[in-house]
Structures are given as structure tokens and as C-alpha cells.
Amino acid sequence: MKKVAIFTSGGDAPGMNACIRASVRGAIYHGVEIFGIYRGYDGMIEGDIEPMNSYSVSNIIQKGGTILKSARSIEFRTKEGRQKAYEQLQKFGIEGLIAIGGDGTFTGAKVFYEEFGIPTVGAPGTIDNDLYGTDYTIGFDTAVNTALDAIDKIRDTANSHNRLFFVEVMGRDSGYIAIRSGIGGGAELVMVPETATSITEVISTLQEGWNRKKTSSIVVVAEGDEEGNAMEIAEKVKSQIHMKDVKVSILGHIQRGGTPSAQDRILASRLGLGALEGLLNGEKNVMAGIINEKLVYTSFEESIGKTKELNQDLIRMVKILSV
């Protein structure tokens, strides 16, 4: 394999640039020509492809976002769109792909290989940490620390005014950010999609704290909790308690941005190089991951199809530590 290309797709995550850098420099080290595809699958369809060199990835390891831009492509979901993408890759002589993204990105790559035979090795780039086949995904550690910093600041104002705060973090289907930022921030309760927490239980937990003379409380809510988002949960709680100072903070997309942490830079560098070398060694339709500090490859079918379980000990810990 003499020519490969790299792209980022789906939601951006801090550390993607470090991953791009590692793949590009790894390709140069191994004497392989590498191209950057801009705007994910959309850019692949439109031929927005450029050769990359060492200078292309200079001074980017510390930057959030992705220098290759990202997109969620509607057209690539069609056979016609994938045909256009294949024809563009053929123009450049590209023989294999490195895809940085999540389950949607890997699903597209899997179908693309089945139809056109272009092998892909993925690197898990998503702040949700919800992909099976790796202990941590690129961007997760930074997102947790961003959320934790916000929770610490909210705690200050909650204490100053004897307030109850509901803090919403990202996690439509995953409670990883919520549980870790909640424990780190000393939350009284964490609500995640993986475990049902009723409004009755929320009120009971808060009431127990107030009975112990707690003057402020923080509940961290993953946006995909079964009881609703933070605004909806706050309204349900307010309708059943007599505490007038209830506030909601939705952290939103600040969790996606910012300078990647040291852990994310190192993880992304290992995964970027691992994806490149896996591709050169004949791996295809797999995701590079790190499990117990070792580089592993997991099939797209498994990484997409299997559920990554949330550690129940962490959920138990929240209840114990809120006493």
C-alpha cells in the first residue's frame, strides 16, 4: 500500500488533531504517501482531497477541533454518493483510509468496503466514550475536565445562594461524561441513560441532604436520561418541592472544544499511529483501540454493535459519597 488518506467525520473531539498528526508523521516515516480529506465523507464525494506532509501537521497537537473539518454526510448514505466517493479516491490512487470518528463514521466505512473494497482502519474520536473496543475514546478526558471545571464554578454560586442546580452534560445514549464529572465535582446525584432514576428518588436523595443541613445541591444530568433533559427534570422536581431557588445550567458544546488534555494527546497519538500501521499491515474494517494500555483492533461490527457497559461501581459510589 503506497497511498492512503485520512479524514474526520461526525462530531469533533479534542485530540483529533493529535491523531491526524500521528497518522501523517507515521506515513512519512514508513515511506507512504498520505492525503487529507476535508469535511469527511462530503469532502470525499466532492474530491476535496490534498496531499499532506510533515509541515501540514506542524503545531496542531495542542489545538482542539480538527484541521480537516468534519461533517455528517447525507449523500454518502446513498449508493450514488458512495460511487462518487470511490471515483474520487481512484483519481488520487488512494488504496486505504484512516477514519477518525464514531459509530456513524465506522458504519459508513464498513458499507463502503463491502461495495468497493476500500479498506479502512478507524480511530475512535468521540467525547461520549461509548465505543466498544477501547477503554477511552479521543476527546473524552478533555470533555470530562471541561464539564468538571464548569461544575466547580457552579458549586461556588450554589453555595453562595443555597441553590439547587441541575447541570446538563452531553451524553444522548451514554452517561460516561456525567458519571465521571459528577463524581469529580461532588454531585449529590447523577442521572444517566444506562440506569433509571425516578423523580421520586431524586427528591428523596435531595431531601435527605437538606435534612442533614446541606445548603446547596448539584444534580448532574446526561442529556439522554429517560426522565428528560435537565430543564424537564428541574420542572418535575420544582412541582413537588417547596424550594424556590432551582437553577439549570446546560453546558452544551463547550464540552467539544478547547485544548486537549495530556491524556487525550497521548491516546490520540497512539491511536493515530496504530490506525496507520494497522492499515499498512493488512487490517481492514477494524477500529484501533487501547485496552489495558495495549493497542488492539476490534472489528467495526463489534465496535458498533456491542454495548459498552457503564461501570456500576461508579453509580454506587455517587450515592455513598453524597451522604
LOLUMTOR-32947 format. One record per residue (C-alpha): residue number from 1; y negated, z negated, x. Coordinates in steps of 0.25 Angstrom, whole numbers, padded with zeros to 4 digits. Layout:
% residues N
[NUM [Y Z X]];
...
This chain:
% residues 323
[1 [0000 0000 0000]];
[2 [-0013 0005 0006]];
[3 [-0023 0004 -0005]];
[4 [-0025 -0008 -0014]];
[5 [-0036 -0012 -0024]];
[6 [-0041 -0026 -0029]];
[7 [-0048 -0030 -0042]];
[8 [-0053 -0042 -0050]];
[9 [-0051 -0042 -0065]];
[10 [-0053 -0051 -0077]];
[11 [-0061 -0064 -0076]];
[12 [-0067 -0066 -0062]];
[13 [-0064 -0079 -0054]];
[14 [-0070 -0085 -0042]];
[15 [-0062 -0081 -0030]];
[16 [-0059 -0067 -0034]];
[17 [-0068 -0062 -0022]];
[18 [-0060 -0070 -0012]];
[19 [-0047 -0064 -0018]];
[20 [-0053 -0050 -0017]];
[21 [-0057 -0053 -0002]];
[22 [-0044 -0057 0002]];
[23 [-0037 -0045 -0004]];
[24 [-0047 -0035 0002]];
[25 [-0046 -0042 0016]];
[26 [-0031 -0043 0015]];
[27 [-0030 -0028 0012]];
[28 [-0039 -0025 0024]];
[29 [-0030 -0034 0033]];
[30 [-0018 -0026 0028]];
[31 [-0024 -0013 0030]];
[32 [-0024 -0009 0015]];
[33 [-0036 -0002 0008]];
[34 [-0041 -0011 -0003]];
[35 [-0051 -0007 -0015]];
[36 [-0059 -0015 -0024]];
[37 [-0058 -0012 -0039]];
[38 [-0071 -0016 -0046]];
[39 [-0071 -0022 -0061]];
[40 [-0056 -0024 -0062]];
[41 [-0048 -0014 -0070]];
[42 [-0060 -0008 -0075]];
[43 [-0064 -0004 -0061]];
[44 [-0050 0001 -0058]];
[45 [-0051 0010 -0070]];
[46 [-0065 0015 -0066]];
[47 [-0062 0017 -0051]];
[48 [-0072 0006 -0047]];
[49 [-0064 0004 -0034]];
[50 [-0069 0003 -0020]];
[51 [-0063 0001 -0006]];
[52 [-0064 -0014 -0001]];
[53 [-0065 -0019 0014]];
[54 [-0068 -0032 0021]];
[55 [-0083 -0031 0018]];
[56 [-0080 -0029 0003]];
[57 [-0075 -0043 0002]];
[58 [-0085 -0050 0012]];
[59 [-0092 -0062 0008]];
[60 [-0085 -0063 -0006]];
[61 [-0075 -0074 -0005]];
[62 [-0085 -0085 -0009]];
[63 [-0090 -0077 -0022]];
[64 [-0086 -0079 -0036]];
[65 [-0083 -0067 -0045]];
[66 [-0077 -0054 -0040]];
[67 [-0084 -0043 -0032]];
[68 [-0074 -0033 -0038]];
[69 [-0079 -0037 -0052]];
[70 [-0070 -0039 -0064]];
[71 [-0067 -0034 -0078]];
[72 [-0058 -0035 -0089]];
[73 [-0054 -0021 -0092]];
[74 [-0051 -0016 -0106]];
[75 [-0048 -0001 -0101]];
[76 [-0037 -0006 -0091]];
[77 [-0029 -0011 -0103]];
[78 [-0027 0003 -0107]];
[79 [-0017 0013 -0101]];
[80 [-0028 0023 -0099]];
[81 [-0037 0013 -0092]];
[82 [-0025 0009 -0082]];
[83 [-0023 0024 -0080]];
[84 [-0037 0026 -0075]];
[85 [-0036 0013 -0066]];
[86 [-0023 0019 -0060]];
[87 [-0030 0033 -0057]];
[88 [-0042 0026 -0051]];
[89 [-0033 0018 -0041]];
[90 [-0026 0031 -0038]];
[91 [-0039 0037 -0033]];
[92 [-0040 0026 -0023]];
[93 [-0026 0026 -0019]];
[94 [-0024 0011 -0023]];
[95 [-0010 0006 -0023]];
[96 [-0011 -0008 -0027]];
[97 [-0020 -0018 -0034]];
[98 [-0025 -0033 -0032]];
[99 [-0029 -0039 -0045]];
[100 [-0037 -0052 -0046]];
[101 [-0037 -0057 -0060]];
[102 [-0029 -0064 -0071]];
[103 [-0019 -0060 -0081]];
[104 [-0026 -0049 -0087]];
[105 [-0028 -0042 -0073]];
[106 [-0013 -0044 -0070]];
[107 [-0009 -0039 -0083]];
[108 [-0017 -0026 -0081]];
[109 [-0011 -0025 -0067]];
[110 [0003 -0026 -0072]];
[111 [0002 -0015 -0082]];
[112 [-0005 -0006 -0072]];
[113 [0006 -0007 -0063]];
[114 [0016 -0005 -0074]];
[115 [0009 0008 -0077]];
[116 [0004 0013 -0064]];
[117 [0012 0006 -0053]];
[118 [-0001 0000 -0046]];
[119 [0004 -0014 -0040]];
[120 [-0005 -0026 -0042]];
[121 [-0005 -0040 -0036]];
[122 [-0015 -0050 -0043]];
[123 [-0023 -0062 -0038]];
[124 [-0025 -0072 -0049]];
[125 [-0040 -0072 -0052]];
[126 [-0044 -0081 -0064]];
[127 [-0051 -0094 -0065]];
[128 [-0041 -0099 -0076]];
[129 [-0029 -0101 -0066]];
[130 [-0019 -0096 -0077]];
[131 [-0011 -0086 -0070]];
[132 [0004 -0089 -0067]];
[133 [0008 -0087 -0053]];
[134 [-0003 -0095 -0045]];
[135 [-0007 -0109 -0044]];
[136 [-0022 -0105 -0045]];
[137 [-0030 -0093 -0048]];
[138 [-0042 -0087 -0041]];
[139 [-0055 -0094 -0047]];
[140 [-0048 -0106 -0054]];
[141 [-0052 -0116 -0044]];
[142 [-0067 -0112 -0043]];
[143 [-0067 -0111 -0059]];
[144 [-0062 -0126 -0060]];
[145 [-0072 -0131 -0050]];
[146 [-0083 -0123 -0057]];
[147 [-0079 -0130 -0070]];
[148 [-0078 -0143 -0063]];
[149 [-0092 -0143 -0058]];
[150 [-0097 -0140 -0072]];
[151 [-0089 -0151 -0077]];
[152 [-0094 -0161 -0067]];
[153 [-0108 -0157 -0071]];
[154 [-0105 -0158 -0086]];
[155 [-0100 -0172 -0083]];
[156 [-0113 -0177 -0078]];
[157 [-0121 -0173 -0090]];
[158 [-0109 -0178 -0099]];
[159 [-0110 -0192 -0092]];
[160 [-0125 -0192 -0093]];
[161 [-0125 -0190 -0108]];
[162 [-0112 -0196 -0113]];
[163 [-0107 -0182 -0117]];
[164 [-0094 -0175 -0121]];
[165 [-0093 -0162 -0114]];
[166 [-0083 -0150 -0117]];
[167 [-0083 -0141 -0105]];
[168 [-0076 -0128 -0107]];
[169 [-0070 -0121 -0095]];
[170 [-0063 -0107 -0094]];
[171 [-0048 -0106 -0098]];
[172 [-0045 -0098 -0110]];
[173 [-0030 -0099 -0108]];
[174 [-0030 -0109 -0096]];
[175 [-0034 -0123 -0094]];
[176 [-0034 -0123 -0079]];
[177 [-0049 -0124 -0077]];
[178 [-0050 -0134 -0088]];
[179 [-0040 -0144 -0083]];
[180 [-0044 -0144 -0068]];
[181 [-0059 -0144 -0071]];
[182 [-0057 -0155 -0082]];
[183 [-0049 -0164 -0072]];
[184 [-0058 -0162 -0061]];
[185 [-0070 -0165 -0070]];
[186 [-0064 -0177 -0076]];
[187 [-0064 -0171 -0090]];
[188 [-0059 -0180 -0102]];
[189 [-0051 -0169 -0108]];
[190 [-0047 -0155 -0104]];
[191 [-0043 -0145 -0115]];
[192 [-0035 -0133 -0110]];
[193 [-0027 -0121 -0118]];
[194 [-0014 -0126 -0112]];
[195 [-0014 -0139 -0119]];
[196 [-0018 -0142 -0133]];
[197 [-0029 -0153 -0134]];
[198 [-0033 -0157 -0149]];
[199 [-0047 -0161 -0153]];
[200 [-0041 -0174 -0157]];
[201 [-0036 -0176 -0143]];
[202 [-0050 -0172 -0137]];
[203 [-0057 -0182 -0146]];
[204 [-0047 -0193 -0143]];
[205 [-0048 -0191 -0128]];
[206 [-0063 -0192 -0128]];
[207 [-0063 -0204 -0138]];
[208 [-0054 -0211 -0128]];
[209 [-0064 -0209 -0117]];
[210 [-0076 -0213 -0125]];
[211 [-0069 -0226 -0129]];
[212 [-0068 -0229 -0114]];
[213 [-0083 -0227 -0113]];
[214 [-0083 -0213 -0107]];
[215 [-0097 -0208 -0109]];
[216 [-0094 -0193 -0107]];
[217 [-0083 -0184 -0108]];
[218 [-0079 -0170 -0104]];
[219 [-0068 -0161 -0110]];
[220 [-0065 -0148 -0102]];
[221 [-0060 -0137 -0111]];
[222 [-0053 -0124 -0107]];
[223 [-0059 -0113 -0115]];
[224 [-0046 -0109 -0121]];
[225 [-0042 -0123 -0127]];
[226 [-0035 -0122 -0140]];
[227 [-0045 -0131 -0147]];
[228 [-0056 -0121 -0143]];
[229 [-0067 -0119 -0133]];
[230 [-0076 -0131 -0129]];
[231 [-0086 -0129 -0140]];
[232 [-0076 -0129 -0151]];
[233 [-0069 -0141 -0145]];
[234 [-0082 -0148 -0144]];
[235 [-0086 -0145 -0158]];
[236 [-0072 -0150 -0163]];
[237 [-0074 -0163 -0155]];
[238 [-0088 -0165 -0160]];
[239 [-0084 -0164 -0174]];
[240 [-0074 -0176 -0172]];
[241 [-0082 -0186 -0163]];
[242 [-0096 -0193 -0164]];
[243 [-0101 -0189 -0150]];
[244 [-0113 -0180 -0151]];
[245 [-0115 -0176 -0137]];
[246 [-0104 -0166 -0135]];
[247 [-0107 -0154 -0126]];
[248 [-0099 -0141 -0122]];
[249 [-0100 -0134 -0108]];
[250 [-0094 -0121 -0107]];
[251 [-0092 -0117 -0092]];
[252 [-0088 -0103 -0095]];
[253 [-0090 -0092 -0084]];
[254 [-0096 -0101 -0073]];
[255 [-0081 -0104 -0070]];
[256 [-0078 -0090 -0066]];
[257 [-0090 -0089 -0056]];
[258 [-0094 -0096 -0043]];
[259 [-0090 -0097 -0028]];
[260 [-0074 -0098 -0028]];
[261 [-0069 -0111 -0022]];
[262 [-0062 -0112 -0009]];
[263 [-0048 -0113 -0016]];
[264 [-0051 -0100 -0024]];
[265 [-0056 -0093 -0012]];
[266 [-0043 -0096 -0004]];
[267 [-0034 -0094 -0017]];
[268 [-0041 -0080 -0019]];
[269 [-0039 -0076 -0005]];
[270 [-0025 -0080 -0005]];
[271 [-0022 -0072 -0018]];
[272 [-0030 -0060 -0013]];
[273 [-0023 -0058 0000]];
[274 [-0010 -0062 -0007]];
[275 [-0012 -0051 -0018]];
[276 [-0015 -0040 -0008]];
[277 [-0003 -0044 0001]];
[278 [0006 -0045 -0011]];
[279 [0001 -0031 -0015]];
[280 [0004 -0025 -0001]];
[281 [0018 -0032 -0001]];
[282 [0022 -0025 -0013]];
[283 [0019 -0035 -0024]];
[284 [0014 -0030 -0038]];
[285 [0011 -0035 -0051]];
[286 [0010 -0049 -0046]];
[287 [-0001 -0060 -0044]];
[288 [-0003 -0067 -0031]];
[289 [-0004 -0082 -0033]];
[290 [-0003 -0095 -0025]];
[291 [0007 -0105 -0030]];
[292 [0009 -0118 -0021]];
[293 [0000 -0112 -0011]];
[294 [0009 -0100 -0009]];
[295 [0006 -0085 -0012]];
[296 [0015 -0080 -0024]];
[297 [0016 -0067 -0032]];
[298 [0018 -0068 -0047]];
[299 [0021 -0056 -0056]];
[300 [0009 -0052 -0065]];
[301 [0019 -0054 -0077]];
[302 [0021 -0069 -0073]];
[303 [0007 -0072 -0069]];
[304 [0002 -0066 -0082]];
[305 [0013 -0070 -0091]];
[306 [0017 -0084 -0087]];
[307 [0008 -0096 -0091]];
[308 [0002 -0105 -0080]];
[309 [0004 -0119 -0085]];
[310 [-0007 -0129 -0084]];
[311 [-0003 -0142 -0077]];
[312 [-0001 -0152 -0088]];
[313 [-0003 -0163 -0078]];
[314 [-0018 -0159 -0077]];
[315 [-0019 -0160 -0092]];
[316 [-0013 -0174 -0092]];
[317 [-0022 -0178 -0080]];
[318 [-0034 -0175 -0089]];
[319 [-0030 -0185 -0099]];
[320 [-0027 -0196 -0089]];
[321 [-0039 -0194 -0081]];
[322 [-0048 -0195 -0093]];
[323 [-0045 -0209 -0096]];
